[in-house]
């Protein structure tokens, strides 16, 4: 179970991340999308499904957004209405500042009742009027700490720029956060530097390391590459050149993701850092969706080869026992 693995700091966690359908999608089309989503997720050996909250981040930068923003359905409503037959836990993102304390308290209760776990995020625009601070949101959540876990986001690029990601993470850990889901990883050095800083801070404060779940994604085109950079994801020039010059961007991005996963598995295992992976599937093109399925299965195999996930035969044997 996802809850047990986080509480016991077990490595090898595997998640799959999706976004809900666009807000203007016709109701019958939403049902079709949900059915196709379930079809591809049912066979996956994952610990939980991540459902993102889509926010407009245009105010964060003066650069023109490569793709126009389109809002999406509420992730919790989409999950409880259309994905209930999927028995695995769901991890739901929400910007706490958009909601009053009363609204957030009810939402957190609903999540707990439905065996969902929250990841609270900040607001996309610095001038947005905050209704509930993250610290207040964590205090509201604390009544569920015996039956739930709460996550937060970590951004290695922010550490490369400001050098304080470890302090930000520690502050959230002191408020009850026990796992972090990263922004998409393309720069392995940034990820390692963040982990090294966090490990040093945890050692100084005599705290255990939290579980860090690294997000990996499929890049299907040069336009998508530009969008990821617009979001603040740093892609080293060498990898960017590989993605731009290759004859098959999807295939090359999968290869890059697997190489990154291999490095992170070895690094975290060596340093005894509890970790896992979240494979994003936010594209609408079939080729990219299929590639995300291949990626999550392949990384699952890599984790099993390292003894970090049980093989199907071992699971069956354990069930019989």
N, C-alpha and C positions, 0 to 999 in steps of 0.2 A: 504493500500500500504506500501511496505517495506520502501520506501523513507520517507513517512509521519511519520511512526512509529519511525524511527531513529531520524528525526528532532524534533519530539515532545517528544522524550524519553519515549515512551510507552513500558511497559513491556509485556512479553508474546510472544515475537517474536519466530517463529519456522522455522528453516531452515533444509534442507536435503542436505548432502554433498556427492559428487561422484568424481571419477577420470575418465578421458577420457580413451578410449581403449589404449592398448599398441601400441607403434609406429610401430611395425612390423605387426600389424593386417591387414589382407587383406581387401581392400575397401568394398567388399560385406559383410564381417563379421562385419565391423564397422557399416554398415547400420542396420544389424540385432541386434547388441548390442544397438544401439540408439533406435530402435523400442521397444525393451524390457524395456529399461530405461524409455521411455515415458509411456509405459503401467503401470508401477508401480508408476510413479510420478503423473500422471493425477488425480487419486482419492484423493491424499493427501491434507490435509488442511494446507498448508505451505505458508510462506510469500515470500520465495525466494529459489532458488537452488544454492548451492555452487559448483563450479567446480574448483578442485585443479590443481595446476601446480606441476607435479612430478619432484623432484630433487634428485640427487644422493648425499647423505649426508655421504658417506663413509670416506671422508677426515676429518670429524668432530671428529672422534674417532679412536683409534687404535684397538678397538674390531672388531672381524669379523662379518660382516653383516649376520644375520640368513637366509635371502633370497637374491638371486642375484638381482642386480638392473637392471630394464628394463625401458627404457624411455617410455613416453606416448605422445599421440598427443597433440598439442597445445590446451589448454582449451577453448580459445575464438573461434578458428577456428572450433573446434568440436561443440561448442554451436551454433554458427551462421549457420553452415552447416546442423546440424542434429537435433537440439532441438528448432528450431524457432517456431514450433507449440505450444510449451509450453508457455502460456501467462504470467506466473509469472516472476518477475525479476530474473536475474542471477548475482551471485557474483563471480567474476573471480580473481583467485590468479595470481600474477606475481612477480618474483624477479627483482626489478627495475634495479639493478646493471648490469644485462646482456645486457642492451639495451642503445643505445645512447639517448640523449635528444630528438632528432628529431623522432626517432622510438617510444619512449615512448609517446611523444605528440600526434602522430598519433593514437597510440593504445588507449589512453585515450579518444580521440575524437570519435573513432569508438565505444568504450564502451558506451559513452553517447548517441550516435546516436541509439544504439541498446538497450537502457534501461538496461544496465548492470552496475554493480558497482564494483570498484576495491578494492582488498586487496593486498597491496604491502608488500612484505617480503624481508628479507635479503638474502644474498648468502649462499649456503651450505658449502662453504670452505673459511676459513679466508684468504688464499693466492690468491683468485680469483681476477683478475684485474677488478676493478669497473669502469664501463662506466658512470653511473649516480648514485649519492648518493641518499639515501632515502630523505634527506632534499630537494635536487634539484627536485626529483620526486614529492614531495608534492607541491612545488612551481609551477611546470608545471600543476599539477591537479587543482590548485586554481582557474583557469579561469572557471572551471565547478561547483564551489561550490554552486551556486544558484540553479542548476538543478540536483545535484548529491550529494552523500555522499561517503566518502572514509574510508576504514577500515584498521586495522592492526592486528597483532597477539600478544597475550599475553601468557606468559609461566610461570605459578605459580612455577614450579620447579626451574626456574631461580631466582625467588625471594627468595626461600628457601635457595639457595646457595649464591647468591650475595647480596640479601636484597635491590635491587634497581629497582625492576620492576615498582613500582609506579612512579619513576623518568623517566624511559624510556617511560612509557605510557603518562605521562604529557608532555614530549617533543613532542611526536607525536600529542597529542591533540592541542598543541600550533601551530602545522603545519597544522591543519585542520581535523585530524582524529576524528570521532565522534562515532565509534563503534569498539570494539575489539572482535575477535574470539579467544577463548582459544585453547591451545593444549588439547588433550583428558584429561578429568578429571577423576582420580581415587583416588587421595588424596584430600579429602574434606578440610582437615586442611590447606593445601597449598593454596587452592583457597580462603578460608576465610581470611588467613593472607595477601594475595595479595590485596584483596578487602579492608580490614581494613587499610592497608598502603595507598592505593590509596585514600580512603575516607578522611583520615587525611591530605594528601597532597592537595587534592582538597579544603578542608576546609581552609587550611592555605593560599592557593593562590586564594581563593574566586572564585573557578571554579565549574561549575556543573559537576556531575559525568557523564562519558560517558556510553553508553549502552555496557554491557558485555554479550557476547553470549558464553555459555559454550558448548564445544564439548563433546559429549558422543558417545561411539562406542561399537560395539559387538565384543567380543573376542571369536573366534571359536575354538581355540586349544592352547595347551601349546606352540607350535612353534610361534603362533601369539603373545602370551604373551611375549615370549623372544624378538620378534621383536619390540614390543612396548617399552620394557625396553631399547633396543638398541637405539631407537629413542629419549630416554631421558625422557620418561613418567614414573613417580614414582608410583609404585603400592605397597601400604602397605602390609606388610607380611601377615596380616590376610586375606586380599582379595586375595592375591596371593595363599595362601593355599587353599582357597575356590575354586578357579579356577582350581588348580592342582588336588585336590582330588575329585571333583564332578564327577558324572557319566555323566553329560550333561553340558559341558563348555558353550555352547551358552546360554542355559536356565539360568544358574547361572550368566553369565555376564549381561544378560538383567535385572535380579533381582537387581544386584549391581547398574546398571545404573539408575534404577527407584528409588532406595533408595537415591542415590546421587542427583538425580533431585528433589526429595521431600525435602531434606535438603536445597538445594540451593534456591528453591522456597520460603521456609519459611524464610530463612536467608535474602535474597534480599528484600522480601516484608516487613520484619520487619525493615530493614535498609533504605528502600526507594531507593534502587539501581535499575535503569532500567536494565532489563536483558532479556535473551532469551536462546534458546537451538539450537544447530546444531547437528543433528544426522548423523553421518558418515555412509556411505555405500560404503566401498572400497574393500570388499571381492568379490570373484567370486563364492563362494559356495552358492547354493540356500538356504540352511538352514540359513546361516548368513544374506543373503539379506532379506529373509522373516522376520527374527528377527528384522532387522533394520526398516522394515515397521511397525511391531507391536510396536516397541519402539517409533517411531515418533507419531503414533496414540495414544498410551497410555499417552505419555507426553502431547499431545494436550488435552486429556480429563482431565488430572490433572490441566492444566492451565485454562481450562474452568470452572472447579469446584471451582477454586479460583477467578473466575470473571476476569481473565486476557486475555481470548480470548472469542469471541462471539460464542454462540452455533448456530447450523444451523438454527434453528427457528428464532433466533434473527437477523441473517444475512438476511433471507428471508423477515422478517418484515421491516427491515431497507431499503431493496431494493424497496419494495412496496411503502414505504413512500417517 
